[in-house]
Amino acid sequence: MNTGVTMVIDPGLPTGAFTDLIASHGDHIGLLKFGWGTALVTKDLHRKIAVLCEAGIGFYFGGTLFEHHLVRDRLDDYLAFVESTGATHIEVSNGTIPLSQHDKASYVERMARYRPVLAEVGYKDAGRSACLGPGDWVGAILEDLAAGADFVITEARESGRSGLARPDGHVREDVLHAVISSVDHRRLLFEAPTKDLQVELIQALGPSVNLGNIATTDVLGVETLRRGLRADTLIQLTPAPVA
């Protein structure tokens, strides 16, 4: 993956709508995630995957599906599912289950033998995430990268109100500053399901920032933010007039 990645989350779109999404907006989608455990109850998953393969778009399954299998001691079944579907990446997370950061990093190292790994930092529960200070975020990200993660995802959930986001939906600036001061942000994929988060991250890191958990209805909206074609970033991304 290159910088400027837009990762879109499929929450379970009907197959026809999914096909239309990729046909119309696939050029602006760098990676697609089948949200949480939806892949296991998607009747036409094989058809959706065929559409992605034809478009050359990589895909993977939400970290919750990894956690679902891990906590049930069925990781071999998960890997078989990844292999049978041809998923291009594996997400490793500990957002819900009782898995320490250090143990999660060991799974990052193990999963990297099979696929490029997206390791996620942060918790689904806003209270737990709030207890992670800037140093905790930096340490976890560096540990996951050292374990072999291609990218590290910063949690924000589908609501944009947990993980790297405050309960009011805005970025935790202290954490963001610490992270980008210690880690090449090109190795990070920031979950940003809301326009507020998208704008704040583009303003902080520029239009090539990697953004994730983008709703299927917001693909073009994010692209216009990246190009300064929306009021929120128009001034910042418009070159100064030549004197």
C-alpha positions in Angstrom: 0.0 0.0 0.0 1.1 3.6 -0.6 0.3 6.7 1.3 -3.1 8.3 0.9 -4.8 5.0 1.5 -8.6 5.1 2.0 -9.8 2.0 3.8 -13.5 1.5 3.4 -15.6 -0.6 5.8 -18.4 -2.8 4.4 -21.0 -3.1 7.2 -22.9 -5.7 5.2 -24.0 -4.0 2.0 -26.3 -6.0 -0.3 -24.3 -7.5 -3.1 -25.8 -5.3 -5.7 -25.0 -2.1 -3.8 -21.5 -3.4 -3.1 -20.9 -4.0 -6.8 -22.2 -0.6 -7.6 -19.9 0.9 -5.0 -16.8 -0.7 -6.4 -17.8 0.1 -10.0 -18.5 3.8 -9.2 -15.9 4.6 -6.6 -13.3 1.8 -6.6 -10.6 4.1 -8.0 -10.7 5.9 -4.6 -10.6 2.8 -2.4 -7.2 1.5 -1.4 -8.3 -1.3 0.9 -11.6 -2.8 2.0 -12.5 -4.3 5.3 -15.5 -6.6 5.8 -16.6 -5.2 9.2 -16.3 -7.2 12.4 -17.8 -10.7 11.8 -20.1 -9.9 8.9 -18.1 -12.1 6.5 -19.4 -15.2 8.3 -23.0 -14.3 7.6 -22.7 -12.8 4.2 -24.4 -15.1 1.7 -22.7 -13.7 -1.4 -19.2 -13.2 0.1 -17.6 -15.0 -2.8 -19.3 -12.6 -5.3 -18.1 -9.6 -3.4 -14.6 -10.9 -3.3 -14.7 -11.5 -7.0 -15.7 -7.9 -7.5 -12.7 -6.7 -5.4 -10.3 -9.0 -7.2 -11.4 -7.8 -10.6 -10.9 -4.2 -9.4 -7.5 -5.0 -7.9 -8.6 -3.9 -4.4 -7.1 -5.6 -1.3 -9.4 -6.8 1.5 -9.4 -8.3 4.9 -11.7 -9.1 7.8 -12.2 -6.9 10.8 -10.1 -7.6 13.9 -13.2 -8.7 15.8 -13.3 -11.8 13.6 -9.7 -12.6 14.6 -10.5 -12.1 18.2 -13.6 -14.3 17.9 -11.5 -17.2 16.7 -8.6 -16.6 19.1 -10.7 -16.5 22.2 -12.3 -19.8 21.1 -9.0 -21.4 20.4 -9.9 -21.7 16.7 -7.1 -19.8 15.1 -6.4 -22.6 12.6 -10.0 -22.2 11.4 -9.5 -18.5 11.0 -6.3 -19.0 8.9 -8.1 -21.6 6.8 -10.9 -19.0 6.2 -8.3 -16.4 5.2 -6.7 -18.8 2.8 -9.9 -20.0 1.3 -11.2 -16.5 0.6 -7.8 -15.1 -0.6 -7.8 -12.2 1.8 -4.8 -10.1 1.1 -4.2 -8.9 4.7 -4.8 -10.0 8.3 -5.9 -7.7 11.1 -4.6 -8.5 14.6 -6.3 -6.7 17.4 -7.1 -6.9 21.1 -9.9 -4.3 21.2 -12.4 -6.5 23.0 -10.8 -9.7 24.4 -8.4 -9.9 27.4 -5.2 -10.1 25.4 -2.2 -8.0 26.6 -0.3 -5.8 24.2 2.8 -8.0 24.4 0.8 -11.1 23.6 -0.9 -9.3 20.8 2.5 -8.4 19.3 3.4 -12.1 19.4 0.4 -12.9 17.3 1.4 -10.1 14.9 4.7 -11.9 14.4 3.0 -15.2 13.9 0.3 -13.9 11.5 3.0 -12.1 9.4 4.1 -15.5 8.2 0.9 -15.8 6.3 -0.2 -12.3 5.2 0.8 -8.7 5.6 -0.5 -7.7 9.0 -2.5 -4.7 10.1 -2.1 -4.4 13.8 -4.6 -2.4 15.7 -3.9 -0.3 18.9 -6.7 1.0 21.2 -9.8 -0.5 22.7 -13.5 -0.6 21.7 -14.4 0.5 25.1 -13.9 4.3 25.4 -13.1 4.1 29.1 -10.3 1.5 28.6 -8.9 3.6 25.7 -8.9 6.7 27.8 -6.6 5.0 30.2 -4.0 4.7 27.5 -1.6 7.6 27.8 0.5 9.0 24.9 3.4 6.8 26.0 1.3 3.7 26.0 0.2 4.4 22.4 3.7 5.0 21.2 5.0 1.9 22.9 2.3 -0.3 21.5 2.7 1.0 18.0 6.5 0.6 18.0 6.1 -2.9 19.5 3.7 -4.0 16.8 5.9 -2.6 14.0 8.9 -4.3 15.4 6.9 -7.6 15.5 6.4 -7.3 11.7 3.2 -5.3 11.2 3.0 -3.6 7.8 0.7 -0.9 9.2 -0.7 -0.1 12.6 -4.3 0.9 12.8 -5.3 3.5 15.4 -8.7 2.5 16.9 -11.7 4.9 16.6 -14.5 2.4 16.1 -17.3 3.0 13.7 -18.6 5.8 15.9 -15.4 7.8 16.0 -15.7 8.2 19.7 -13.1 5.8 21.2 -9.5 5.0 20.8 -7.6 7.9 19.3 -10.9 9.9 19.5 -12.3 11.6 22.5 -15.9 11.0 23.6 -16.8 14.3 21.9 -15.6 12.9 18.5 -12.4 14.9 18.2 -8.8 13.7 18.0 -6.9 13.2 21.2 -4.3 15.8 20.3 -1.8 14.8 23.0 -1.8 11.2 21.7 -1.6 12.2 18.1 1.3 14.6 18.7 3.2 11.9 20.6 2.6 9.3 18.0 3.6 11.4 15.0 6.7 12.6 16.8 7.8 9.0 17.3 6.5 7.1 14.4 6.5 7.6 10.6 2.8 8.4 10.1 3.1 6.6 6.7 3.1 3.4 8.7 -0.2 4.3 10.3 -3.8 3.9 9.3 -6.0 6.2 11.2 -9.6 5.1 11.7 -11.7 8.2 10.8 -15.3 7.3 10.3 -16.6 10.9 10.8 -15.9 14.1 8.9 -14.6 15.8 12.0 -11.8 13.2 12.4 -11.1 13.2 8.6 -10.7 17.0 8.5 -8.6 17.1 11.7 -6.2 14.4 10.5 -5.9 15.9 7.0 -5.2 19.3 8.5 -2.6 17.8 10.9 -0.8 15.4 8.5 -1.8 16.5 5.0 -3.9 15.0 2.2 -1.8 11.8 1.9 -2.7 10.6 5.4 -4.0 7.1 5.5 -7.6 7.0 6.6 -9.7 4.0 7.6 -13.2 2.9 8.6 -14.6 5.2 5.9 -18.3 4.6 5.3 -19.3 3.4 1.9 -21.3 6.6 1.5 -18.3 8.8 2.3 -15.8 7.6 -0.3 -16.1 10.6 -2.6 -16.5 13.0 0.4 -13.1 11.9 1.7 -11.6 12.3 -1.7 -12.8 15.9 -2.0 -11.4 16.6 1.4 -8.0 15.3 0.2 -8.1 17.5 -2.8 -9.3 20.7 -1.2 -12.7 20.4 -3.0 -14.7 20.9 0.2 -14.9 24.0 2.4 -13.2 22.3 5.3 -9.9 21.9 3.5 -10.2 24.3 0.6 -8.1 27.1 2.1 -5.4 24.9 3.5 -5.0 22.8 0.3 -5.2 25.7 -2.2 -1.8 27.0 -3.4 -1.2 30.6 -2.6 -1.6 32.9 -5.7 1.5 33.7 -7.6 2.5 37.4 -7.0 
